[in-house]
């Protein structure tokens, strides 16, 4: 496995793919959350070493997954952050240690 992890900020063209993955994965939990909202959120993660930020994992050249660090994960949670959020690995690449590497 050739795993590489980098900042989404360096690969913003991938934000629409991540938004689609995230929306598909969590829409049942967040029925009022749209794919466009997911994309808008990810577009605010276009920075390195500042919150919010997202890390992306690559298996070779293929996008494999992502994880975000955010100040607050949900408006109803008032515990201090930062929070690890939205850990996702493409279903076809799960159980290979990618999620563990992202965390």
N, CA, C and O atoms as a Tinker XYZ file with bonds, in Angstrom:
   412  protein
     1  N      0.838000   -1.178000    0.000000    73     2
     2  CA     0.000000    0.000000    0.000000    64     1     3
     3  C      0.886000    1.246000    0.000000    63     2     4     5
     4  O      1.810000    1.362000    0.806000    81     3
     5  N      0.602000    2.151000   -0.889000    73     3     6
     6  CA     1.324000    3.415000   -0.978000    64     5     7
     7  C      0.415000    4.524000   -0.464000    63     6     8     9
     8  O     -0.251000    5.199000   -1.249000    81     7
     9  N      0.388000    4.712000    0.843000    73     7    10
    10  CA    -0.519000    5.667000    1.463000    64     9    11
    11  C      0.186000    6.996000    1.679000    63    10    12    13
    12  O      1.320000    7.048000    2.157000    81    11
    13  N     -0.506000    8.068000    1.319000    73    11    14
    14  CA     0.014000    9.419000    1.514000    64    13    15
    15  C     -1.108000   10.270000    2.094000    63    14    16    17
    16  O     -2.257000   10.159000    1.665000    81    15
    17  N     -0.783000   11.117000    3.064000    73    15    18
    18  CA    -1.760000   12.014000    3.681000    64    17    19
    19  C     -1.292000   13.445000    3.475000    63    18    20    21
    20  O     -0.115000   13.763000    3.643000    81    19
    21  N     -2.247000   14.310000    3.104000    73    19    22
    22  CA    -1.924000   15.703000    2.811000    64    21    23
    23  C     -3.113000   16.576000    3.214000    63    22    24    25
    24  O     -4.186000   16.068000    3.538000    81    23
    25  N     -2.914000   17.868000    3.190000    73    23    26
    26  CA    -3.995000   18.812000    3.480000    64    25    27
    27  C     -4.922000   18.946000    2.280000    63    26    28    29
    28  O     -4.465000   19.003000    1.138000    81    27
    29  N     -6.227000   18.996000    2.541000    73    27    30
    30  CA    -7.195000   19.289000    1.486000    64    29    31
    31  C     -6.864000   20.626000    0.832000    63    30    32    33
    32  O     -7.118000   20.808000   -0.358000    81    31
    33  N     -6.305000   21.555000    1.588000    73    31    34
    34  CA    -5.946000   22.874000    1.056000    64    33    35
    35  C     -5.083000   22.762000   -0.194000    63    34    36    37
    36  O     -5.124000   23.647000   -1.049000    81    35
    37  N     -4.317000   21.713000   -0.315000    73    35    38
    38  CA    -3.452000   21.508000   -1.483000    64    37    39
    39  C     -4.160000   20.760000   -2.614000    63    38    40    41
    40  O     -3.591000   20.558000   -3.687000    81    39
    41  N     -5.408000   20.352000   -2.361000    73    39    42
    42  CA    -6.157000   19.532000   -3.330000    64    41    43
    43  C     -7.628000   19.950000   -3.356000    63    42    44    45
    44  O     -8.510000   19.091000   -3.383000    81    43
    45  N     -7.902000   21.245000   -3.350000    73    43    46
    46  CA    -9.286000   21.725000   -3.245000    64    45    47
    47  C    -10.184000   21.222000   -4.370000    63    46    48    49
    48  O    -11.404000   21.186000   -4.208000    81    47
    49  N     -9.615000   20.837000   -5.495000    73    47    50
    50  CA   -10.422000   20.287000   -6.594000    64    49    51
    51  C    -11.140000   19.003000   -6.175000    63    50    52    53
    52  O    -12.092000   18.586000   -6.834000    81    51
    53  N    -10.689000   18.371000   -5.082000    73    51    54
    54  CA   -11.301000   17.132000   -4.596000    64    53    55
    55  C    -12.473000   17.381000   -3.649000    63    54    56    57
    56  O    -13.165000   16.436000   -3.271000    81    55
    57  N    -12.703000   18.616000   -3.265000    73    55    58
    58  CA   -13.781000   18.922000   -2.317000    64    57    59
    59  C    -15.146000   18.432000   -2.802000    63    58    60    61
    60  O    -15.901000   17.910000   -1.982000    81    59
    61  N    -15.514000   18.565000   -4.089000    73    59    62
    62  CA   -16.817000   18.047000   -4.524000    64    61    63
    63  C    -16.958000   16.531000   -4.344000    63    62    64    65
    64  O    -18.036000   16.046000   -4.003000    81    63
    65  N    -15.885000   15.793000   -4.568000    73    63    66
    66  CA   -15.933000   14.341000   -4.362000    64    65    67
    67  C    -16.136000   14.029000   -2.887000    63    66    68    69
    68  O    -16.963000   13.186000   -2.537000    81    67
    69  N    -15.388000   14.702000   -2.023000    73    67    70
    70  CA   -15.554000   14.483000   -0.582000    64    69    71
    71  C    -16.957000   14.867000   -0.132000    63    70    72    73
    72  O    -17.559000   14.164000    0.679000    81    71
    73  N    -17.482000   15.966000   -0.643000    73    71    74
    74  CA   -18.836000   16.391000   -0.270000    64    73    75
    75  C    -19.856000   15.329000   -0.658000    63    74    76    77
    76  O    -20.771000   15.028000    0.108000    81    75
    77  N    -19.697000   14.768000   -1.837000    73    75    78
    78  CA   -20.608000   13.705000   -2.290000    64    77    79
    79  C    -20.498000   12.494000   -1.377000    63    78    80    81
    80  O    -21.519000   11.944000   -0.965000    81    79
    81  N    -19.279000   12.065000   -1.051000    73    79    82
    82  CA   -19.066000   10.923000   -0.160000    64    81    83
    83  C    -19.675000   11.191000    1.212000    63    82    84    85
    84  O    -20.400000   10.352000    1.747000    81    83
    85  N    -19.385000   12.352000    1.779000    73    83    86
    86  CA   -19.864000   12.674000    3.127000    64    85    87
    87  C    -21.383000   12.740000    3.160000    63    86    88    89
    88  O    -22.009000   12.204000    4.074000    81    87
    89  N    -21.972000   13.389000    2.179000    73    87    90
    90  CA   -23.431000   13.495000    2.151000    64    89    91
    91  C    -24.062000   12.114000    2.031000    63    90    92    93
    92  O    -25.021000   11.808000    2.740000    81    91
    93  N    -23.548000   11.298000    1.162000    73    91    94
    94  CA   -24.088000    9.944000    0.981000    64    93    95
    95  C    -23.965000    9.136000    2.278000    63    94    96    97
    96  O    -24.873000    8.383000    2.630000    81    95
    97  N    -22.861000    9.291000    2.975000    73    95    98
    98  CA   -22.615000    8.511000    4.194000    64    97    99
    99  C    -23.488000    8.957000    5.369000    63    98   100   101
   100  O    -23.963000    8.117000    6.134000    81    99
   101  N    -23.704000   10.261000    5.522000    73    99   102
   102  CA   -24.337000   10.767000    6.739000    64   101   103
   103  C    -25.688000   11.439000    6.535000    63   102   104   105
   104  O    -26.225000   12.016000    7.481000    81   103
   105  N    -26.250000   11.385000    5.344000    73   103   106
   106  CA   -27.524000   12.084000    5.111000    64   105   107
   107  C    -28.664000   11.520000    5.952000    63   106   108   109
   108  O    -29.589000   12.254000    6.298000    81   107
   109  N    -28.617000   10.236000    6.287000    73   107   110
   110  CA   -29.675000    9.661000    7.131000    64   109   111
   111  C    -29.640000   10.258000    8.542000    63   110   112   113
   112  O    -30.682000   10.402000    9.183000    81   111
   113  N    -28.455000   10.601000    9.018000    73   111   114
   114  CA   -28.312000   11.212000   10.344000    64   113   115
   115  C    -28.617000   12.707000   10.322000    63   114   116   117
   116  O    -29.022000   13.283000   11.332000    81   115
   117  N    -28.417000   13.327000    9.159000    73   115   118
   118  CA   -28.581000   14.778000    9.016000    64   117   119
   119  C    -29.486000   15.060000    7.822000    63   118   120   121
   120  O    -29.010000   15.530000    6.789000    81   119
   121  N    -30.781000   14.784000    7.945000    73   119   122
   122  CA   -31.677000   14.870000    6.782000    64   121   123
   123  C    -31.812000   16.271000    6.190000    63   122   124   125
   124  O    -32.187000   16.399000    5.025000    81   123
   125  N    -31.522000   17.316000    6.944000    73   123   126
   126  CA   -31.622000   18.682000    6.417000    64   125   127
   127  C    -30.309000   19.182000    5.819000    63   126   128   129
   128  O    -30.221000   20.330000    5.384000    81   127
   129  N    -29.306000   18.337000    5.796000    73   127   130
   130  CA   -27.970000   18.695000    5.322000    64   129   131
   131  C    -27.840000   18.269000    3.871000    63   130   132   133
   132  O    -28.054000   17.100000    3.549000    81   131
   133  N    -27.498000   19.188000    2.998000    73   131   134
   134  CA   -27.404000   18.891000    1.567000    64   133   135
   135  C    -25.952000   18.671000    1.141000    63   134   136   137
   136  O    -25.016000   19.002000    1.868000    81   135
   137  N    -25.794000   18.109000   -0.044000    73   135   138
   138  CA   -24.452000   17.940000   -0.604000    64   137   139
   139  C    -23.797000   19.309000   -0.802000    63   138   140   141
   140  O    -22.592000   19.456000   -0.597000    81   139
   141  N    -24.581000   20.299000   -1.196000    73   139   142
   142  CA   -24.046000   21.654000   -1.371000    64   141   143
   143  C    -23.556000   22.226000   -0.044000    63   142   144   145
   144  O    -22.532000   22.908000   -0.007000    81   143
   145  N    -24.271000   21.958000    1.043000    73   143   146
   146  CA   -23.816000   22.410000    2.362000    64   145   147
   147  C    -22.516000   21.707000    2.743000    63   146   148   149
   148  O    -21.608000   22.323000    3.301000    81   147
   149  N    -22.435000   20.424000    2.442000    73   147   150
   150  CA   -21.200000   19.681000    2.719000    64   149   151
   151  C    -20.037000   20.309000    1.963000    63   150   152   153
   152  O    -18.949000   20.484000    2.513000    81   151
   153  N    -20.274000   20.646000    0.695000    73   151   154
   154  CA   -19.225000   21.275000   -0.112000    64   153   155
   155  C    -18.843000   22.638000    0.462000    63   154   156   157
   156  O    -17.659000   22.959000    0.557000    81   155
   157  N    -19.819000   23.426000    0.837000    73   155   158
   158  CA   -19.534000   24.748000    1.413000    64   157   159
   159  C    -18.686000   24.625000    2.675000    63   158   160   161
   160  O    -17.762000   25.410000    2.886000    81   159
   161  N    -19.002000   23.645000    3.506000    73   159   162
   162  CA   -18.220000   23.424000    4.724000    64   161   163
   163  C    -16.782000   23.049000    4.379000    63   162   164   165
   164  O    -15.840000   23.597000    4.951000    81   163
   165  N    -16.616000   22.120000    3.449000    73   163   166
   166  CA   -15.266000   21.695000    3.077000    64   165   167
   167  C    -14.462000   22.839000    2.467000    63   166   168   169
   168  O    -13.246000   22.908000    2.651000    81   167
   169  N    -15.117000   23.719000    1.757000    73   167   170
   170  CA   -14.405000   24.842000    1.148000    64   169   171
   171  C    -13.867000   25.806000    2.198000    63   170   172   173
   172  O    -12.959000   26.584000    1.906000    81   171
   173  N    -14.405000   25.772000    3.408000    73   171   174
   174  CA   -13.849000   26.595000    4.489000    64   173   175
   175  C    -12.640000   25.923000    5.138000    63   174   176   177
   176  O    -11.994000   26.509000    6.006000    81   175
   177  N    -12.338000   24.707000    4.722000    73   175   178
   178  CA   -11.219000   23.945000    5.285000    64   177   179
   179  C     -9.969000   24.075000    4.423000    63   178   180   181
   180  O     -9.068000   23.240000    4.507000    81   179
   181  N     -9.910000   25.093000    3.613000    73   179   182
   182  CA    -8.800000   25.263000    2.681000    64   181   183
   183  C     -7.598000   25.939000    3.290000    63   182   184   185
   184  O     -7.057000   26.886000    2.718000    81   183
   185  N     -7.177000   25.471000    4.433000    73   183   186
   186  CA    -5.993000   26.034000    5.070000    64   185   187
   187  C     -5.187000   24.921000    5.724000    63   186   188   189
   188  O     -5.689000   23.831000    6.001000    81   187
   189  N     -3.945000   25.231000    5.955000    73   187   190
   190  CA    -3.057000   24.298000    6.635000    64   189   191
   191  C     -2.756000   24.846000    8.023000    63   190   192   193
   192  O     -2.581000   26.051000    8.203000    81   191
   193  N     -2.700000   23.967000    8.980000    73   191   194
   194  CA    -2.289000   24.318000   10.348000    64   193   195
   195  C     -3.152000   25.388000   11.000000    63   194   196   197
   196  O     -2.683000   26.161000   11.836000    81   195
   197  N     -4.431000   25.420000   10.603000    73   195   198
   198  CA    -5.412000   26.305000   11.233000    64   197   199
   199  C     -6.756000   25.604000   11.142000    63   198   200   201
   200  O     -6.996000   24.823000   10.221000    81   199
   201  N     -7.623000   25.882000   12.089000    73   199   202
   202  CA    -8.933000   25.225000   12.103000    64   201   203
   203  C     -9.985000   26.108000   11.450000    63   202   204   205
   204  O     -9.923000   27.332000   11.566000    81   203
   205  N    -10.930000   25.517000   10.777000    73   203   206
   206  CA   -11.061000   24.092000   10.482000    64   205   207
   207  C    -10.123000   23.680000    9.355000    63   206   208   209
   208  O     -9.756000   24.488000    8.501000    81   207
   209  N     -9.749000   22.417000    9.373000    73   207   210
   210  CA    -8.907000   21.875000    8.314000    64   209   211
   211  C     -9.304000   20.432000    8.052000    63   210   212   213
   212  O     -9.907000   19.778000    8.903000    81   211
   213  N     -8.964000   19.949000    6.883000    73   211   214
   214  CA    -9.246000   18.563000    6.513000    64   213   215
   215  C     -7.986000   17.944000    5.938000    63   214   216   217
   216  O     -7.270000   18.564000    5.152000    81   215
   217  N     -7.733000   16.721000    6.341000    73   215   218
   218  CA    -6.650000   15.927000    5.771000    64   217   219
   219  C     -7.256000   14.919000    4.813000    63   218   220   221
   220  O     -8.332000   14.378000    5.068000    81   219
   221  N     -6.562000   14.669000    3.709000    73   219   222
   222  CA    -7.018000   13.680000    2.736000    64   221   223
   223  C     -5.963000   12.594000    2.608000    63   222   224   225
   224  O     -4.763000   12.855000    2.698000    81   223
   225  N     -6.433000   11.373000    2.396000    73   223   226
   226  CA    -5.544000   10.227000    2.221000    64   225   227
   227  C     -5.613000    9.773000    0.770000    63   226   228   229
   228  O     -6.673000    9.781000    0.144000    81   227
   229  N     -4.461000    9.379000    0.256000    73   227   230
   230  CA    -4.361000    8.857000   -1.102000    64   229   231
   231  C     -3.756000    7.465000   -1.059000    63   230   232   233
   232  O     -2.773000    7.230000   -0.356000    81   231
   233  N     -4.333000    6.562000   -1.796000    73   231   234
   234  CA    -3.775000    5.229000   -2.036000    64   233   235
   235  C     -3.193000    5.321000   -3.437000    63   234   236   237
   236  O     -3.930000    5.262000   -4.421000    81   235
   237  N     -1.881000    5.465000   -3.536000    73   235   238
   238  CA    -1.291000    5.793000   -4.825000    64   237   239
   239  C     -1.795000    7.175000   -5.230000    63   238   240   241
   240  O     -1.657000    8.132000   -4.468000    81   239
   241  N     -2.378000    7.288000   -6.424000    73   239   242
   242  CA    -2.940000    8.560000   -6.890000    64   241   243
   243  C     -4.424000    8.686000   -6.571000    63   242   244   245
   244  O     -5.026000    9.728000   -6.834000    81   243
   245  N     -5.017000    7.646000   -6.011000    73   243   246
   246  CA    -6.468000    7.599000   -5.789000    64   245   247
   247  C     -6.850000    8.190000   -4.440000    63   246   248   249
   248  O     -6.252000    7.850000   -3.419000    81   247
   249  N     -7.846000    9.076000   -4.431000    73   247   250
   250  CA    -8.389000    9.600000   -3.184000    64   249   251
   251  C     -8.999000    8.448000   -2.399000    63   250   252   253
   252  O     -9.840000    7.713000   -2.916000    81   251
   253  N     -8.575000    8.295000   -1.151000    73   251   254
   254  CA    -9.012000    7.155000   -0.349000    64   253   255
   255  C     -9.906000    7.546000    0.818000    63   254   256   257
   256  O    -10.757000    6.756000    1.228000    81   255
   257  N     -9.734000    8.750000    1.363000    73   255   258
   258  CA   -10.530000    9.137000    2.512000    64   257   259
   259  C    -10.131000   10.492000    3.042000    63   258   260   261
   260  O     -9.290000   11.187000    2.471000    81   259
   261  N    -10.762000   10.856000    4.161000    73   259   262
   262  CA   -10.490000   12.161000    4.757000    64   261   263
   263  C    -10.885000   12.169000    6.230000    63   262   264   265
   264  O    -11.610000   11.300000    6.714000    81   263
   265  N    -10.384000   13.174000    6.911000    73   263   266
   266  CA   -10.784000   13.458000    8.288000    64   265   267
   267  C    -10.633000   14.959000    8.497000    63   266   268   269
   268  O     -9.744000   15.590000    7.925000    81   267
   269  N    -11.506000   15.518000    9.316000    73   267   270
   270  CA   -11.461000   16.957000    9.576000    64   269   271
   271  C    -11.182000   17.235000   11.043000    63   270   272   273
   272  O    -11.491000   16.425000   11.917000    81   271
   273  N    -10.600000   18.379000   11.291000    73   271   274
   274  CA   -10.456000   18.939000   12.635000    64   273   275
   275  C    -11.227000   20.248000   12.629000    63   274   276   277
   276  O    -10.968000   21.132000   11.811000    81   275
   277  N    -12.179000   20.363000   13.550000    73   275   278
   278  CA   -13.050000   21.535000   13.587000    64   277   279
   279  C    -13.107000   22.105000   15.003000    63   278   280   281
   280  O    -12.825000   21.405000   15.976000    81   279
   281  N    -13.468000   23.357000   15.105000    73   279   282
   282  CA   -13.591000   24.007000   16.410000    64   281   283
   283  C    -14.800000   23.466000   17.153000    63   282   284   285
   284  O    -14.730000   23.216000   18.357000    81   283
   285  N    -15.907000   23.283000   16.446000    73   283   286
   286  CA   -17.140000   22.765000   17.032000    64   285   287
   287  C    -17.779000   21.815000   16.033000    63   286   288   289
   288  O    -17.901000   22.146000   14.853000    81   287
   289  N    -18.187000   20.639000   16.491000    73   287   290
   290  CA   -18.744000   19.645000   15.578000    64   289   291
   291  C    -20.244000   19.789000   15.389000    63   290   292   293
   292  O    -20.787000   19.345000   14.377000    81   291
   293  N    -20.915000   20.399000   16.344000    73   291   294
   294  CA   -22.365000   20.539000   16.233000    64   293   295
   295  C    -22.801000   21.681000   17.134000    63   294   296   297
   296  O    -22.290000   21.832000   18.244000    81   295
   297  N    -23.731000   22.473000   16.668000    73   295   298
   298  CA   -24.137000   23.663000   17.434000    64   297   299
   299  C    -24.730000   23.325000   18.798000    63   298   300   301
   300  O    -24.740000   24.180000   19.684000    81   299
   301  N    -25.222000   22.108000   18.992000    73   299   302
   302  CA   -25.804000   21.726000   20.279000    64   301   303
   303  C    -24.763000   21.186000   21.260000    63   302   304   305
   304  O    -25.074000   20.961000   22.429000    81   303
   305  N    -23.555000   20.982000   20.800000    73   303   306
   306  CA   -22.477000   20.509000   21.671000    64   305   307
   307  C    -21.640000   21.704000   22.092000    63   306   308   309
   308  O    -21.123000   22.434000   21.247000    81   307
   309  N    -21.507000   21.903000   23.390000    73   307   310
   310  CA   -20.741000   23.056000   23.846000    64   309   311
   311  C    -19.412000   22.668000   24.489000    63   310   312   313
   312  O    -18.741000   23.511000   25.084000    81   311
   313  N    -19.033000   21.408000   24.375000    73   311   314
   314  CA   -17.734000   20.997000   24.891000    64   313   315
   315  C    -16.640000   21.680000   24.079000    63   314   316   317
   316  O    -16.785000   21.865000   22.871000    81   315
   317  N    -15.550000   22.054000   24.737000    73   315   318
   318  CA   -14.485000   22.730000   23.999000    64   317   319
   319  C    -13.848000   21.807000   22.964000    63   318   320   321
   320  O    -13.732000   20.600000   23.178000    81   319
   321  N    -13.450000   22.377000   21.872000    73   319   322
   322  CA   -12.798000   21.632000   20.794000    64   321   323
   323  C    -11.299000   21.750000   20.940000    63   322   324   325
   324  O    -10.817000   22.187000   21.985000    81   323
   325  N    -10.566000   21.383000   19.944000    73   323   326
   326  CA   -11.056000   20.980000   18.624000    64   325   327
   327  C    -11.610000   19.558000   18.626000    63   326   328   329
   328  O    -11.327000   18.750000   19.511000    81   327
   329  N    -12.405000   19.291000   17.601000    73   327   330
   330  CA   -13.053000   18.003000   17.417000    64   329   331
   331  C    -12.518000   17.308000   16.172000    63   330   332   333
   332  O    -12.275000   17.938000   15.142000    81   331
   333  N    -12.342000   16.006000   16.290000    73   331   334
   334  CA   -12.100000   15.164000   15.125000    64   333   335
   335  C    -13.470000   14.907000   14.511000    63   334   336   337
   336  O    -14.392000   14.499000   15.218000    81   335
   337  N    -13.620000   15.136000   13.228000    73   335   338
   338  CA   -14.936000   15.024000   12.602000    64   337   339
   339  C    -14.833000   14.388000   11.221000    63   338   340   341
   340  O    -13.805000   14.469000   10.549000    81   339
   341  N    -15.910000   13.768000   10.828000    73   339   342
   342  CA   -16.104000   13.309000    9.446000    64   341   343
   343  C    -15.010000   12.372000    8.949000    63   342   344   345
   344  O    -14.553000   12.492000    7.813000    81   343
   345  N    -14.593000   11.442000    9.796000    73   343   346
   346  CA   -13.641000   10.431000    9.335000    64   345   347
   347  C    -14.339000    9.557000    8.308000    63   346   348   349
   348  O    -15.373000    8.956000    8.599000    81   347
   349  N    -13.781000    9.485000    7.115000    73   347   350
   350  CA   -14.402000    8.714000    6.037000    64   349   351
   351  C    -13.313000    8.048000    5.207000    63   350   352   353
   352  O    -12.305000    8.667000    4.866000    81   351
   353  N    -13.535000    6.770000    4.887000    73   351   354
   354  CA   -12.681000    6.029000    3.958000    64   353   355
   355  C    -13.594000    5.407000    2.917000    63   354   356   357
   356  O    -14.628000    4.828000    3.253000    81   355
   357  N    -13.212000    5.527000    1.657000    73   355   358
   358  CA   -13.991000    4.932000    0.572000    64   357   359
   359  C    -14.236000    3.455000    0.884000    63   358   360   361
   360  O    -13.327000    2.738000    1.302000    81   359
   361  N    -15.471000    3.014000    0.676000    73   359   362
   362  CA   -15.875000    1.651000    1.055000    64   361   363
   363  C    -14.976000    0.579000    0.455000    63   362   364   365
   364  O    -14.709000   -0.435000    1.100000    81   363
   365  N    -14.514000    0.786000   -0.755000    73   363   366
   366  CA   -13.683000   -0.235000   -1.409000    64   365   367
   367  C    -12.272000   -0.304000   -0.840000    63   366   368   369
   368  O    -11.518000   -1.222000   -1.164000    81   367
   369  N    -11.909000    0.658000    0.007000    73   367   370
   370  CA   -10.552000    0.695000    0.566000    64   369   371
   371  C    -10.526000    0.525000    2.085000    63   370   372   373
   372  O     -9.483000    0.703000    2.714000    81   371
   373  N    -11.653000    0.187000    2.660000    73   371   374
   374  CA   -11.720000    0.031000    4.115000    64   373   375
   375  C    -10.996000   -1.235000    4.574000    63   374   376   377
   376  O    -10.753000   -2.160000    3.799000    81   375
   377  N    -10.661000   -1.237000    5.867000    73   375   378
   378  CA    -9.992000   -2.365000    6.520000    64   377   379
   379  C     -8.554000   -2.539000    6.014000    63   378   380   381
   380  O     -8.027000   -3.650000    5.973000    81   379
   381  N     -7.942000   -1.430000    5.635000    73   379   382
   382  CA    -6.545000   -1.434000    5.187000    64   381   383
   383  C     -5.676000   -0.502000    6.036000    63   382   384   385
   384  O     -4.505000   -0.287000    5.723000    81   383
   385  N     -6.253000    0.054000    7.113000    73   383   386
   386  CA    -5.494000    0.930000    7.997000    64   385   387
   387  C     -5.504000    2.399000    7.605000    63   386   388   389
   388  O     -4.797000    3.203000    8.212000    81   387
   389  N     -6.294000    2.762000    6.601000    73   387   390
   390  CA    -6.321000    4.156000    6.147000    64   389   391
   391  C     -6.962000    5.048000    7.203000    63   390   392   393
   392  O     -6.437000    6.121000    7.500000    81   391
   393  N     -8.081000    4.625000    7.771000    73   391   394
   394  CA    -8.730000    5.406000    8.821000    64   393   395
   395  C     -7.821000    5.590000   10.020000    63   394   396   397
   396  O     -7.733000    6.685000   10.575000    81   395
   397  N     -7.157000    4.545000   10.413000    73   395   398
   398  CA    -6.217000    4.617000   11.541000    64   397   399
   399  C     -5.100000    5.616000   11.239000    63   398   400   401
   400  O     -4.709000    6.396000   12.107000    81   399
   401  N     -4.593000    5.589000   10.017000    73   399   402
   402  CA    -3.529000    6.525000    9.639000    64   401   403
   403  C     -4.026000    7.969000    9.654000    63   402   404   405
   404  O     -3.290000    8.876000   10.044000    81   403
   405  N     -5.264000    8.185000    9.235000    73   403   406
   406  CA    -5.822000    9.537000    9.247000    64   405   407
   407  C     -5.990000   10.068000   10.668000    63   406   408   409
   408  O     -5.787000   11.255000   10.923000    81   407
   409  N     -6.359000    9.186000   11.586000    73   407   410
   410  CA    -6.534000    9.605000   12.979000    64   409   411
   411  C     -5.173000    9.789000   13.627000    63   410   412
   412  O     -5.093000   10.142000   14.804000    81   411
